[in-house]
Amino acid sequence: MGAAEWVERRRVGVLRFRWSGVGGCGRVDVTRAGKGRWQRREVSTVPGLRDQSVVQVAAKATGRNLDVLGGQFLLNALERGRG
């Protein structure tokens, strides 16, 4: 995937995430549709619950478990909500 495709994929993902009305942390899965256009497949507001998830891999790489990392996500969201 070239730089222009990556930028377009990211743009579509951010737009779909905002359009969904969610905030904070999340993930948007996109796929190629007819004529090469990117389309949203799924918006996940709780990413990282699958074994092969990048969130799980990152948690393991830093010596944290998913419970601790999830708690940190929650605390960050609460702090943002107060600000």
C-alpha positions as CSV (number, residue, x, y, z in Angstrom):
1,M,0.0,0.0,0.0
2,G,1.4,3.4,-1.0
3,A,1.4,6.5,1.1
4,A,-1.6,8.0,-0.7
5,E,-3.7,4.9,-0.1
6,W,-2.7,4.8,3.6
7,V,-3.6,8.5,4.0
8,E,-7.0,7.8,2.3
9,R,-7.6,4.7,4.4
10,R,-6.8,6.7,7.6
11,R,-9.1,9.6,6.5
12,V,-12.0,7.3,5.9
13,G,-11.4,5.5,9.3
14,V,-11.4,8.8,11.2
15,L,-14.5,10.1,9.5
16,R,-16.4,6.9,10.2
17,F,-15.3,6.9,13.8
18,R,-16.5,10.5,14.3
19,W,-19.7,9.8,12.3
20,S,-20.5,6.9,14.7
21,G,-20.7,9.4,17.6
22,V,-18.2,7.6,19.7
23,G,-15.1,9.1,21.4
24,G,-12.0,8.2,23.1
25,C,-10.2,5.0,22.0
26,G,-11.4,2.8,19.2
27,R,-10.7,1.0,16.0
28,V,-12.3,1.2,12.6
29,D,-11.9,-1.7,10.1
30,V,-12.1,-0.8,6.5
31,T,-12.1,-2.8,3.3
32,R,-11.8,-2.1,-0.4
33,A,-15.2,-2.0,-2.2
34,G,-16.0,-1.7,-5.9
35,K,-13.8,0.7,-7.9
36,G,-11.2,0.7,-5.1
37,R,-13.1,2.8,-2.6
38,W,-12.6,2.3,1.1
39,Q,-15.6,1.4,3.1
40,R,-16.2,0.9,6.8
41,R,-16.7,-2.7,8.0
42,E,-16.8,-2.2,11.8
43,V,-16.3,0.5,14.4
44,S,-15.0,-1.0,17.7
45,T,-14.9,1.1,20.8
46,V,-13.3,-1.7,22.8
47,P,-10.4,-2.9,20.7
48,G,-8.0,-5.5,21.9
49,L,-10.3,-8.3,23.0
50,R,-9.0,-10.9,20.5
51,D,-5.8,-12.9,21.2
52,Q,-4.2,-11.7,18.0
53,S,-5.1,-8.0,18.6
54,V,-2.4,-5.4,18.4
55,V,-3.5,-4.2,21.9
56,Q,-2.9,-7.6,23.4
57,V,0.5,-7.9,21.7
58,A,1.5,-4.4,22.9
59,A,0.4,-5.2,26.4
60,K,2.5,-8.4,26.5
61,A,5.5,-6.6,25.0
62,T,5.4,-4.0,27.8
63,G,4.9,-6.6,30.5
64,R,1.3,-5.6,31.2
65,N,-1.8,-7.8,31.1
66,L,-5.0,-6.7,29.4
67,D,-6.8,-6.0,32.7
68,V,-4.2,-3.5,33.8
69,L,-4.1,-1.9,30.3
70,G,-7.9,-1.7,30.2
71,G,-7.9,0.0,33.6
72,Q,-5.5,2.6,32.3
73,F,-7.8,3.2,29.3
74,L,-10.7,3.7,31.6
75,L,-8.9,6.1,33.9
76,N,-7.7,8.1,30.9
77,A,-11.3,8.3,29.6
78,L,-12.6,9.5,33.0
79,E,-9.9,12.1,33.2
80,R,-10.7,13.4,29.8
81,G,-14.4,13.5,30.7
82,R,-13.7,15.8,33.6
83,G,-11.5,18.2,31.6
